[in-house]
């Protein structure tokens, strides 16, 4: 009989301990979620008093490539791209590509680099790759790539993993200042936050951000 009572007492104690663990775990989860949401309020797209655009926690014209990698928690693939004449990006661009951040969104950072430094990078670059649209990708020398950690992010492009509609844009950013309708795509301009959003039914959407002071 004593053994039976002891087992029953132990079962009850175990049940109460289990319930206590559930309550504590739930409380910690709720606190962590609320804390995470408050911390990520800083990830909202906004322009500060100095006219610098903040997006995804990155400050354009201020955040370095190394800092951006830490913020996005991902390593980037940096290469020199040469865009042909009449291309919307015409000229040489030093771009850092993030194949997929946490939610599978792709990110492309345009790094700020002088013409002289671009010349040096191009002279050391190897294995050029020519794409069908005549864009040339040049792989950087290993030493040159290691020296780019402090390069400053000038512009940022997001390629979301989900479908983005005009209604989504308006719900998130409000009414656009201008909508350019092309035969195969439309571009939504938000000058106050330096955003140009391109929507195309045949291709993934792209959201391109730059400091508003540099908007045309």
PyMOL commands that set and color helices and strands:
alter all, ss='L'
color gray80, all
select helices_A, chain A and resi 2-43+65-72+115-124+142-146+166-173+191-193+212-214
alter helices_A, ss='H'
color red, helices_A
select strands_A, chain A and resi 46-47+53-55+58-59+77-83+91-98+106-111+126-130+136-139+153-159+178-181+186-190+195-200+203-210
alter strands_A, ss='S'
color yellow, strands_A
deselect
rebuild
show_as cartoon
